[in-house]
Amino acid sequence: MKRKSLLISPELCIGCRACQVACKSWNQLEGTKTNNRGTFENPPDLNPALYNKIRFVEVPSDKNDMRWLFVSQRCMHCDDAGCMKICPSPGALYKTKEGAVVFDKDKCIGCKLCVAACPFDVPRYDRNDKISKCTMCADRIAENLAPLCAKTCPTGAIKFGDRDELIAQAQKAGYQKVYGQNDLGGLGAIYAFKEPPKFYGMEDKPQIPESVVFWHKVLKPLAVIGLGGAVAASLLHYAVVGPKKDKEEKKDE
């Protein structure tokens, strides 16, 4: 089966956020209570009940004023997925035949290593300490149905189809860069950009943290054969999660 993908074109997005509503509806996700922060962007970030969020990016225009770009923030469904590399619980994170990276809450142990391993800061944890994120509507695409965000989008800013065909469409349309075409083995959510990636709030070259690579190549094989696996996992958890947590706590203070 050809790999499936989402093609996201920020210049075509009108910020209606119908995709956010459709995603919540299909996945039966509860509403998020928020406060007015002086911006139309809402909620402020991804959360366990928000798999897809439209970021409002204010950028200069040719007319010496500002203009809006609306950029979908979601799981990128990397072919070389850092979250899968680092996950110590078999089957908690896995890839479907269509290329979507999905999760099994029953097998998630709540270690949060996937949070540290994701270059895009996507995984979130629910009130039961279980992973929660976009699945590219894996249950729909398995039945040859488009993800509901793509089906709902009124402007074609989110398209779904065979990955190679979507890349060819974006290149033919003259976009400067198809973001994610080759990064991390090729992303399952690719972006048609007219400007450099940083213009849209994206890293030029997203990379899996070195600590994750070390775990995958060195410590994880030792854990599998039982040679200091628990110690290795504990050290890794402190290395990639502990300092980050301490830093966040100090920031909150």
C-alpha positions, 0 to 999 in steps of 0.5 A: 500500500502506498503511504498516505499523508496530509498536505497542509498549505498555510496560505490557503487556510482562512483560520476558520478552525473547522478542522479543530471542531471536526477532529474533536467531534470524530474523536469524541474529545471534550471541550477545553476551558480557556480564558481570553488572552487578547488573541483569536488563537484558542486554545493556546496549545495542544492538549489531551483533548486537542489533537489539531490546533491552528496557530495564528502567525503574524508576519510582515506584508509587502504593504508595510503592515501585518498579515496572518498565516494560519499553521496547523499544529499536529502530530507529524507522523514521522517515518523515523519517529522518535516517540516510537524509538524511545517508547519502552512499552511494546505496542504503546506506539505503533505505525499503521500500514498507511503510515500513521503513528498511533497509540494504545492507551492500554499499553502506555505506562505514562513514562513521558519519554515520548514527549522528550523524544518528539522534535515537534513537541506534540505528545500530551498526557491525559488525566490518567497519565496516558498518551494522547495525540493526533492519529491521522484518523487511522480508523477512517483511513483504514476504511478508505475515508479521509481524515475528518480535518481534510474532509471538513476544510473548506479551502483545501488547506488540508488535503489527504491522499497518496504521499508521492502524489501530494508532493508532486501536486505541491511542487507543480503548484510552485511552492518553494519547499515541501516541508517534511519531504525527506526530514526524519525519513519523511513526514506523514504531515507535509507542508507546502511553504512559500517562505522558509520554514522559520517564517511559519514557526518551524525548524529548518532541520527537525532532529531527534535528540541525541539522547534518544538515538543513544537509547535506541542504539545502546541502552534499549538493546541492553534492556531487552536482554535484561542487562541493567535495563531498569537502571538504563531506563531510569537514567534515560528518564532523568536525562531527558525528562527530569532536567526539563521538568525541573527547569519548568518548575523553576520557571513557574516559580 
